[in-house]
């Protein structure tokens, strides 16, 4: 009898861990795709403000509710006409229309 209850308890524990893992994966995917994402600065173009290979947290909500301002640091995908294919660009806004 005791072996059956231990087996049942083990199955319940495994299912609980699987539920927690699935929830964590879905939550992290949703957070990363809509709220914020960590990234590494790929180029030295922002020296001395941001160093090459610095880790930054990119917040994705602000520019949905307010306009970009001069001096802001933004992350974006390179334009299609640029031959360089690779990671997102990190740049400071210096000119506005």
N, C-alpha and C positions, 0 to 999 in steps of 0.2 A: 504494500500500500504506500509506503513512504517513497519508494522509487517512482511511482506514478505521479505523486504530488510534486516531487522535485522536477520531474520532466515537464509537467505542466507549468510550473513556476519558471523554469528556464525558457520555455517557449514564450511565455508572457513577457519576460524581460527582453528577449530578443526582439519581439514585436514592438515593444516600447522604444527600444533603441532605434529601430528602423523608422518609426514614426517621427522621432526627434530629428534624425538625420535628414529625412525627406523635408520636414518643415524648415530646417536650417538651410538646406540647399535652395528651396523655393524662395525663402525670405532673402537670402543673400543675392540671388539672381535678380529679384525684383528691386531690391535696394540699389544694386549696382547699375541697373539699367535705367532707373528713374531719378534717384536722389543724389548719389555721389559714387565716385570711382577713384581708386588709387592708381597712380601711374608713375613711371620713371621718366624724367626729362631726357629725351633722346639726343639732343644736340646742345652745343655750347652757345647758342644764339642769344640766350638771355643773361649771359655773364655781365656784370658781377651779381645781379639780383638773384638769379637762380643758377646754381652750379650744374655742370654736366653730371648726369646720373643721380641727381637729387630726387627724392620721392615726394610727390605732392598728392594732395587729395583734391580732386576736381568735383566741385559742387555743381549740380545740373539744374537747379530750380530757379535761381535768381534771375536769369535773363529771360525767363518765361513771364515774369511779372514786372520787370523794369528794363529800361534800355541800357545798352552798353555805354560806358562813360570813358572819356579819355584817361589813360593811365591804368585801366583794368588789364589784368593778365587773363588771356582767354586761351582755350584749347580747341582746336578744330582740325578737320581733315584737310590735307593739302589739296589745292585746286587740281582738277583733272588735267589741265594743260601742262603741269609740272612733271617732268620726267621722273622725278624722285618718287618711288613707291615705298611706303613704309609707315612708320608710326605717326600718330597725330602730332601736329605742330603746337608749340607753346610760345605765344607771342604777346607783347604788350601793345595795347591800342594807342596809337599816336595821332591818328587822323580820323575825323568823322565827317560824314556828308553835311 
